[in-house]
Amino acid sequence: MRKKFFVSLIAILILLVGCTSFKDDEYNQDYDYQYMYFSSNGFHDLYESDNGYYYLLKNNIYYSDKESDNSIILCNKPNCNHNNEECHGYSGYFPEIAPIIYNNNIYYINEYLKGQESYLSLFKADLDGTNKKEILYFSTPVNDFIIHRGKVYFSTMPNGMDSGIGVYAYDLKKEKLETVYEDNNNKTYILSLYAYKNNLYFEASKTDEKYTSYNEVYNYNIKNNKLDKFPVYDDGISRPVALNDKLYFYSYNGSDGIEYITDLDGNIIKENEVKEIRQYYSDLEYIYKLFEDKNKLEIYNTENELLKEVYFENFDLSKNIVNFAPGNERAFIYYKSIENPNISGIKYIDKEELLKGYGKVKDLLEVDYGFN
């Protein structure tokens, strides 16, 4: 009897270990979307594992070790040219969408050929790029994807004059595809995806019959599958970022606008008039506001009180198209030169130095795309 009891107990423990539970109010780096690497420009440029960082430049997936800062293409094949789907570190898809680290695996979009036909799929691999496996085939072009609490969320682009766009969820365990949002207007464009706790946020850029452009922000509750649209603001809306169960963003008209702090459903808690264009970012503790024209970063606490002003000493934001990522131990700047659009790269600064107000960045990697 005791033997049967212990066998049953071990079986139950194995089942419990094999089940993944997501705690609503806690961030889990293995299973939650890494929103501290999201840019309010809508880009997801880096993702973090325990030992390093993964990012995409020039259609190649790079890995940078945390200790050495050595950046290598994620490929162990000798004499590989890193320019086709046979390479573990090749993506070959435009727009460049960064690989995602989820549950100790790497996920990335790969465009590949079968005969004369081009195909687009989501692949899963080990963190060293081996054991590559196709997870999901895309029938239309993909604009963005993230993974959050067991599901892949992705947005599509118009595929011809008569096609619309959508946001979809793919359950990794059930292998089931669900529709989050669809729009049959081929002038609509999904700008970015962002997840925080039980909420998925995305921004739809739309054009009306008079060819007037406007943005709408949507909130999708991943627990009850309810989709809501944010209240209508007078002008454009920056992409919201989250901290301490609040959202931060602003509506703007030129350089003037209103900064909003809302709850997770978009209901206004506080608003302030602002006179300067800024971009919003967040990590687990702070809100960051970047002023590119002033080469300045401001750091705020959860009460929206200014803690530090940081001026970048050895890098001119105004001469580059930049995306900032607060990260965890390090903050990153992903840049593209305005003077030479062929040049792109990533710089970083230790978070401890940044929080002290120091703004001297270091080089991680720079590449030349070599366009004519």
VODREN-609935 format. One record per residue (C-alpha): residue in one letter; x, y, z. Coordinates in Angstrom, 1 decimal. Example, Ala and Ser with C-alpha at 12.3 -4.5 7.8 and 13.67 -1.06 7.14 Angstrom:
NODE   resn       px       py       pz
NODE      A     12.3     -4.5      7.8
NODE      S     13.7     -1.1      7.1
END
This chain:
NODE   resn       px       py       pz
NODE      M      0.0      0.0      0.0
NODE      R      2.8      2.4      1.0
NODE      K      4.6      1.6     -2.3
NODE      K      1.5      2.4     -4.4
NODE      F      1.1      5.7     -2.4
NODE      F      4.7      6.8     -3.1
NODE      V      4.5      5.8     -6.8
NODE      S      1.3      7.9     -7.1
NODE      L      2.9     10.8     -5.2
NODE      I      5.9     10.8     -7.5
NODE      A      3.6     10.7    -10.6
NODE      I      1.7     13.8     -9.3
NODE      L      5.0     15.6     -8.6
NODE      I      6.2     14.9    -12.1
NODE      L      2.9     16.3    -13.5
NODE      L      3.2     19.4    -11.4
NODE      V      6.7     20.1    -12.5
NODE      G      5.8     19.6    -16.1
NODE      C      2.9     22.1    -15.9
NODE      T      3.8     25.8    -16.4
NODE      S      1.7     28.2    -14.2
NODE      F      1.8     31.9    -14.9
NODE      K      1.3     34.1    -11.8
NODE      D     -0.8     37.1    -12.8
NODE      D      1.1     39.7    -10.8
NODE      E      4.7     38.5    -11.1
NODE      Y      7.1     38.9    -14.0
NODE      N      8.9     35.6    -15.0
NODE      Q     11.7     36.1    -17.5
NODE      D     11.4     32.6    -18.8
NODE      Y      7.8     32.9    -19.8
NODE      D      6.9     36.6    -19.9
NODE      Y      7.5     38.9    -22.8
NODE      Q     10.7     40.9    -22.0
NODE      Y      9.1     44.3    -22.2
NODE      M     12.3     46.0    -20.9
NODE      Y     13.7     45.4    -24.3
NODE      F     10.8     47.0    -26.1
NODE      S     11.3     50.4    -27.7
NODE      S      8.4     52.9    -28.0
NODE      N      9.5     53.1    -31.6
NODE      G      7.9     49.6    -31.9
NODE      F     11.1     47.6    -32.3
NODE      H     12.2     44.6    -30.3
NODE      D     15.9     44.6    -30.9
NODE      L     17.4     42.4    -28.2
NODE      Y     16.4     39.5    -26.0
NODE      E     18.2     38.2    -23.0
NODE      S     19.1     34.7    -21.8
NODE      D     20.9     33.7    -18.6
NODE      N     24.3     34.0    -20.2
NODE      G     24.0     36.5    -23.0
NODE      Y     22.0     38.5    -25.5
NODE      Y     20.5     37.7    -28.9
NODE      Y     19.8     40.2    -31.6
NODE      L     19.5     40.5    -35.4
NODE      L     21.7     42.6    -37.7
NODE      K     22.1     42.2    -41.5
NODE      N     19.8     39.2    -41.5
NODE      N     22.0     37.3    -39.1
NODE      I     21.2     36.2    -35.5
NODE      Y     24.1     37.3    -33.2
NODE      Y     24.9     36.1    -29.7
NODE      S     26.8     38.2    -27.3
NODE      D     28.3     36.6    -24.2
NODE      K     27.7     38.7    -21.0
NODE      E     31.2     38.1    -19.6
NODE      S     33.4     38.6    -22.7
NODE      D     31.1     40.9    -24.8
NODE      N     32.2     38.8    -27.8
NODE      S     29.5     38.8    -30.5
NODE      I     29.3     35.9    -32.9
NODE      I     26.8     34.7    -35.5
NODE      L     24.7     31.9    -34.0
NODE      C     26.2     29.2    -36.3
NODE      N     28.7     26.4    -35.7
NODE      K     29.1     25.2    -39.3
NODE      P     32.6     25.5    -40.7
NODE      N     33.1     27.6    -43.8
NODE      C     29.5     28.8    -43.6
NODE      N     28.7     32.0    -45.5
NODE      H     25.7     32.8    -43.3
NODE      N     23.5     33.8    -46.2
NODE      N     20.9     31.0    -46.6
NODE      E     18.5     28.8    -44.6
NODE      E     21.2     26.1    -44.1
NODE      C     22.8     28.4    -41.6
NODE      H     21.5     28.3    -38.0
NODE      G     22.1     32.0    -37.7
NODE      Y     20.4     33.2    -40.9
NODE      S     17.0     34.8    -40.9
NODE      G     16.6     36.2    -44.4
NODE      Y     13.4     38.1    -43.8
NODE      F     12.6     41.7    -44.1
NODE      P     11.6     43.6    -42.0
NODE      E     14.2     42.3    -39.6
NODE      I     12.4     40.9    -36.6
NODE      A     14.6     40.1    -33.6
NODE      P     14.8     36.5    -32.3
NODE      I     13.0     35.8    -29.1
NODE      I     14.2     33.9    -26.1
NODE      Y     11.4     31.9    -24.4
NODE      N     11.7     29.0    -21.9
NODE      N     15.4     28.4    -22.7
NODE      N     14.8     28.2    -26.4
NODE      I     15.3     30.7    -29.3
NODE      Y     12.4     31.4    -31.7
NODE      Y     12.9     33.3    -34.9
NODE      I     11.2     33.9    -38.3
NODE      N     13.0     32.4    -41.3
NODE      E     12.3     33.0    -45.0
NODE      Y     13.3     30.0    -47.1
NODE      L     13.0     28.5    -50.5
NODE      K     11.3     25.2    -51.6
NODE      G     12.1     24.9    -55.3
NODE      Q     11.1     28.3    -56.7
NODE      E      8.6     29.1    -54.0
NODE      S      9.4     31.3    -51.0
NODE      Y      8.0     30.3    -47.6
NODE      L      7.9     32.1    -44.2
NODE      S      7.8     30.2    -40.9
NODE      L      8.5     30.5    -37.2
NODE      F     11.3     28.2    -36.0
NODE      K     12.3     27.0    -32.6
NODE      A     15.9     26.0    -31.7
NODE      D     18.2     25.4    -28.8
NODE      L     20.1     28.4    -27.5
NODE      D     23.1     27.5    -29.5
NODE      G     21.1     27.4    -32.7
NODE      T     21.0     23.6    -33.1
NODE      N     17.9     21.3    -33.2
NODE      K     16.0     23.7    -35.4
NODE      K     12.3     22.9    -35.8
NODE      E      9.5     24.5    -37.7
NODE      I      6.7     25.6    -35.4
NODE      L      4.3     27.7    -37.4
NODE      Y      3.9     28.4    -41.2
NODE      F      2.7     32.0    -42.1
NODE      S      0.5     32.3    -45.1
NODE      T      0.9     36.1    -45.2
NODE      P      3.8     38.5    -44.4
NODE      V      4.5     39.1    -40.7
NODE      N      5.1     42.5    -39.3
NODE      D      5.9     41.6    -35.7
NODE      F      5.8     38.7    -33.1
NODE      I      6.3     38.2    -29.4
NODE      I      5.8     35.3    -27.0
NODE      H      4.1     35.7    -23.7
NODE      R      2.7     33.2    -21.2
NODE      G      2.5     30.2    -23.5
NODE      K      1.3     31.9    -26.8
NODE      V      2.9     33.4    -29.8
NODE      Y      1.3     36.7    -30.8
NODE      F      1.9     38.0    -34.3
NODE      S      0.7     40.7    -36.6
NODE      T      0.3     40.5    -40.4
NODE      M      0.8     42.9    -43.2
NODE      P     -1.5     43.4    -46.3
NODE      N     -0.6     40.9    -49.0
NODE      G     -2.1     42.6    -52.0
NODE      M     -4.8     45.2    -52.6
NODE      D     -7.7     43.0    -51.5
NODE      S     -6.1     41.7    -48.3
NODE      G     -6.4     43.1    -44.8
NODE      I     -4.3     42.6    -41.6
NODE      G     -4.7     41.0    -38.3
NODE      V     -3.3     40.1    -34.9
NODE      Y     -3.3     36.4    -34.0
NODE      A     -2.4     34.1    -31.1
NODE      Y     -0.8     30.6    -31.4
NODE      D     -0.9     28.4    -28.4
NODE      L      2.4     26.6    -28.2
NODE      K      1.1     23.7    -26.2
NODE      K     -2.3     23.1    -27.9
NODE      E     -0.9     24.1    -31.3
NODE      K     -4.0     26.1    -31.9
NODE      L     -4.4     29.4    -33.8
NODE      E     -6.8     32.1    -32.5
NODE      T     -7.8     35.5    -34.0
NODE      V     -7.3     38.5    -31.7
NODE      Y     -8.1     41.3    -34.2
NODE      E     -8.8     41.6    -37.9
NODE      D     -9.2     44.6    -40.3
NODE      N    -10.1     44.1    -43.9
NODE      N     -8.8     47.6    -44.8
NODE      N     -5.4     47.2    -46.6
NODE      K     -4.5     50.7    -45.5
NODE      T     -4.4     49.6    -41.8
NODE      Y     -1.0     48.8    -40.3
NODE      I     -0.2     47.2    -37.0
NODE      L      2.8     49.1    -35.6
NODE      S      3.8     47.0    -32.6
NODE      L      3.0     44.4    -30.0
NODE      Y      3.6     44.8    -26.3
NODE      A      2.6     42.5    -23.4
NODE      Y      2.4     43.1    -19.7
NODE      K      1.0     40.6    -17.2
NODE      N     -2.4     39.6    -18.6
NODE      N     -2.6     42.3    -21.3
NODE      L     -1.6     42.5    -24.9
NODE      Y     -1.4     46.0    -26.4
NODE      F     -1.1     46.9    -30.0
NODE      E     -1.4     50.1    -32.1
NODE      A     -3.2     50.2    -35.4
NODE      S     -2.4     53.0    -37.8
NODE      K     -5.4     53.8    -40.0
NODE      T     -6.5     56.0    -42.8
NODE      D    -10.1     57.2    -43.3
NODE      E    -12.0     57.9    -46.5
NODE      K    -10.5     61.4    -46.7
NODE      Y     -7.0     59.9    -46.4
NODE      T     -6.5     61.4    -42.9
NODE      S     -4.2     59.2    -40.8
NODE      Y     -4.9     58.4    -37.1
NODE      N     -3.9     55.8    -34.6
NODE      E     -5.9     53.5    -32.3
NODE      V     -4.5     51.5    -29.3
NODE      Y     -6.1     48.2    -28.4
NODE      N     -5.9     46.2    -25.2
NODE      Y     -6.5     42.4    -25.4
NODE      N     -7.0     40.5    -22.1
NODE      I     -5.3     37.2    -22.5
NODE      K     -7.3     35.6    -19.7
NODE      N    -10.9     36.3    -20.9
NODE      N    -10.0     37.0    -24.6
NODE      K    -11.8     40.4    -24.4
NODE      L    -10.6     43.1    -26.9
NODE      D    -11.1     46.8    -26.0
NODE      K    -10.1     50.0    -27.7
NODE      F     -8.5     52.8    -25.7
NODE      P    -10.5     56.1    -25.4
NODE      V    -10.2     58.3    -28.4
NODE      Y     -7.5     61.0    -28.0
NODE      D     -7.4     64.1    -30.2
NODE      D     -4.1     63.4    -31.9
NODE      G     -1.6     60.7    -32.4
NODE      I     -0.8     58.3    -29.6
NODE      S      2.7     57.1    -28.6
NODE      R      3.0     53.4    -27.8
NODE      P      2.2     52.8    -24.1
NODE      V      4.8     51.2    -21.8
NODE      A      4.0     49.7    -18.4
NODE      L      5.3     50.0    -14.8
NODE      N      3.7     49.1    -11.5
NODE      D      0.3     48.4    -13.1
NODE      K      0.2     51.8    -14.9
NODE      L      0.6     52.8    -18.5
NODE      Y      2.7     55.8    -19.7
NODE      F      2.2     57.4    -23.1
NODE      Y      1.3     60.7    -24.7
NODE      S     -0.9     62.1    -27.4
NODE      Y      0.7     64.7    -29.6
NODE      N      0.2     67.3    -32.3
NODE      G      3.6     68.3    -33.7
NODE      S      5.9     68.8    -30.6
NODE      D      3.1     69.7    -28.2
NODE      G      1.0     67.1    -26.5
NODE      I     -0.4     65.6    -23.3
NODE      E      1.4     63.0    -21.2
NODE      Y     -1.0     60.4    -19.8
NODE      I     -0.7     58.0    -16.9
NODE      T     -3.6     55.4    -17.0
NODE      D     -4.6     52.1    -15.5
NODE      L     -4.0     49.0    -17.6
NODE      D     -7.4     49.5    -19.3
NODE      G     -6.4     53.0    -20.5
NODE      N     -8.5     54.9    -17.9
NODE      I     -6.8     58.2    -17.1
NODE      I     -5.2     58.6    -13.7
NODE      K     -3.1     61.7    -14.4
NODE      E     -2.3     63.9    -17.4
NODE      N      0.3     66.7    -18.0
NODE      E      0.9     69.1    -20.8
NODE      V      4.3     68.5    -22.5
NODE      K      6.2     70.7    -25.0
NODE      E      8.8     68.3    -26.2
NODE      I      8.8     65.0    -28.2
NODE      R      9.9     62.1    -26.1
NODE      Q     10.0     58.3    -26.3
NODE      Y      8.9     56.1    -23.4
NODE      Y     10.6     53.0    -22.0
NODE      S     10.3     50.9    -18.8
NODE      D     12.0     48.2    -16.9
NODE      L     11.0     46.5    -13.6
NODE      E     11.6     49.7    -11.5
NODE      Y     11.8     52.9    -13.6
NODE      I     10.3     54.9    -16.5
NODE      Y     12.7     56.3    -19.0
NODE      K     12.0     59.3    -21.3
NODE      L     14.4     59.9    -24.2
NODE      F     14.8     63.3    -25.8
NODE      E     16.8     62.7    -29.0
NODE      D     17.2     66.3    -30.0
NODE      K     18.8     67.1    -26.5
NODE      N     20.9     63.9    -26.4
NODE      K     19.2     63.4    -23.0
NODE      L     17.6     60.6    -21.0
NODE      E     15.4     61.2    -18.0
NODE      I     14.8     58.5    -15.4
NODE      Y     11.6     58.5    -13.3
NODE      N     10.3     56.5    -10.4
NODE      T      6.8     54.9    -10.1
NODE      E      5.3     58.2     -8.9
NODE      N      6.6     59.9    -12.1
NODE      E      9.1     61.9    -10.1
NODE      L     12.4     62.8    -11.9
NODE      L     15.4     61.0    -10.4
NODE      K     18.2     61.5    -12.9
NODE      E     19.0     63.4    -16.1
NODE      V     21.6     61.6    -18.2
NODE      Y     23.5     63.2    -21.1
NODE      F     25.2     60.9    -23.5
NODE      E     28.9     61.9    -23.6
NODE      N     30.3     60.0    -26.5
NODE      F     27.3     59.3    -28.8
NODE      D     25.0     61.9    -30.6
NODE      L     21.5     60.6    -30.7
NODE      S     20.4     63.3    -33.1
NODE      K     22.7     61.9    -35.8
NODE      N     21.1     58.5    -35.6
NODE      I     17.8     56.8    -35.8
NODE      V     17.8     55.2    -32.3
NODE      N     15.9     52.7    -30.2
NODE      F     16.6     52.5    -26.5
NODE      A     16.1     49.4    -24.3
NODE      P     16.5     49.8    -20.5
NODE      G     17.2     46.0    -20.1
NODE      N     18.2     44.6    -16.8
NODE      E     21.9     44.8    -15.9
NODE      R     22.6     46.8    -19.1
NODE      A     20.8     49.3    -21.2
NODE      F     21.2     49.3    -24.9
NODE      I     21.0     51.7    -27.8
NODE      Y     20.2     50.2    -31.2
NODE      Y     21.1     52.8    -33.9
NODE      K     21.2     53.5    -37.6
NODE      S     23.4     56.3    -38.9
NODE      I     21.5     59.2    -40.6
NODE      E     24.7     60.3    -42.5
NODE      N     25.5     56.8    -43.6
NODE      P     22.3     54.6    -43.6
NODE      N     24.4     51.5    -44.4
NODE      I     25.8     51.6    -40.8
NODE      S     23.8     50.0    -38.0
NODE      G     24.9     48.7    -34.6
NODE      I     24.3     48.3    -30.9
NODE      K     25.9     50.2    -28.0
NODE      Y     25.4     49.6    -24.3
NODE      I     25.9     51.1    -20.9
NODE      D     26.0     49.3    -17.5
NODE      K     22.7     50.0    -15.7
NODE      E     24.5     50.9    -12.5
NODE      E     26.4     53.6    -14.3
NODE      L     23.3     54.9    -16.0
NODE      L     21.4     55.2    -12.7
NODE      K     24.2     57.3    -11.3
NODE      G     23.8     59.7    -14.2
NODE      Y     26.8     58.7    -16.3
NODE      G     26.2     58.6    -20.0
NODE      K     29.3     57.0    -21.6
NODE      V     28.3     54.2    -23.9
NODE      K     30.4     51.2    -25.1
NODE      D     30.4     49.4    -28.5
NODE      L     28.8     46.0    -28.7
NODE      L     28.7     45.5    -32.5
NODE      E     28.5     47.6    -35.7
NODE      V     27.8     46.3    -39.2
NODE      D     27.8     47.8    -42.7
NODE      Y     24.8     46.7    -44.8
NODE      G     26.7     47.7    -47.9
NODE      F     23.7     49.1    -49.9
NODE      N     24.5     51.2    -52.9
END
